[in-house]
Amino acid sequence: QVQLVESGGGLVKPGGSLRLSCAASGFTFSDYYMTWIRQAPGKGLEWVSYISDTATTIYYADSVKGRFTISRDNVQNSLYLQMNSLRAEDTAVYYCATGRVGPPTHWGQGTLVTVSS
Amino acid sequence: QSALTQPASVSGSPGQSITISCTGTSSDVGTYKYVSWYQHHPGKALKLMIYDVSNRPSGISNRFSGSKSGNTASLTISGLQAEDEADYYCSSYTSINTLWVFGTGTKVTVL
């Protein structure tokens, strides 16, 4: 079955960096787009970034553009999110999710990122 | 891009039907048929329950149904069961600078 496991979350100071990873299994990774979605404490879900199956199309939410970089490794079946210049408002649970067309059909359980001094 | 508006909580007794609304704008729900609904039991992965307004993925109970009218989409859960107690989020494709916009979330309580 489809499994997505996020890692790399933790506590980081404002202005710092963090790299999230998402290990995928149970499906043909290279046939699926991947996306990061986050949920701040007590808030709703917010789409963060998208990368197509071949990495030729990439999108970012305005709130992270210029600070976050999404990438994928279709050999290692992994998704990444490099987060730089982190701010307090980036504190959230970060989910990786996947689909072929339309909305994400499978999600991971998330990894918590806390930005605090 | 503002989040889609959902009621904070909805409750019902076992066997009853409940409906969760999801209100957006003409830039998302009102224009696109790409409305989906997710179920989230805390600590677990979100689960797709409805896509393209009213379609159920394989394996999802027909107790879950979706519809849309104007800028508002709805999820109805009929024959409410204890296992339905969870948070529910709607989502829509949007034309404004963002791929998907999500709802504020609704906590469903089975009394």
Contacts between the chains, C-beta under 8 A, distances in Angstrom:
chain1	res1	chain2	res2	distance
A	4	B	45	7.4
A	35	B	99	7.5
A	37	B	102	7.7
A	44	B	3	5.1
A	44	B	89	6.9
A	44	B	102	5.5
A	44	B	103	6.4
A	44	B	104	4.5
A	44	B	105	5.1
A	45	B	89	5.7
A	45	B	91	7.6
A	45	B	102	3.8
A	45	B	103	7.9
A	45	B	105	7.5
A	46	B	3	7.9
A	46	B	102	6.8
A	47	B	98	6.1
A	47	B	99	5.6
A	47	B	100	4.7
A	47	B	101	7.2
A	47	B	102	6.9
A	50	B	99	5.3
A	59	B	99	5.6
A	61	B	98	6.0
A	62	B	97	6.1
A	62	B	98	7.6
A	95	B	46	7.1
A	97	B	46	7.6
A	102	B	34	6.3
A	102	B	36	7.4
A	102	B	51	5.8
A	102	B	52	6.7
A	103	B	34	6.8
A	103	B	36	4.1
A	103	B	48	6.8
A	103	B	51	5.6
A	103	B	91	5.8
A	103	B	93	7.8
A	103	B	100	6.6
A	104	B	48	7.3
A	105	B	48	5.2
A	105	B	51	7.8
A	105	B	57	6.8
A	106	B	45	7.2
A	106	B	48	7.7
A	107	B	38	7.8
A	107	B	45	4.5
A	107	B	46	4.3
A	107	B	47	7.8
A	108	B	45	6.0
A	109	B	43	7.0
A	109	B	44	6.4
A	109	B	45	5.2
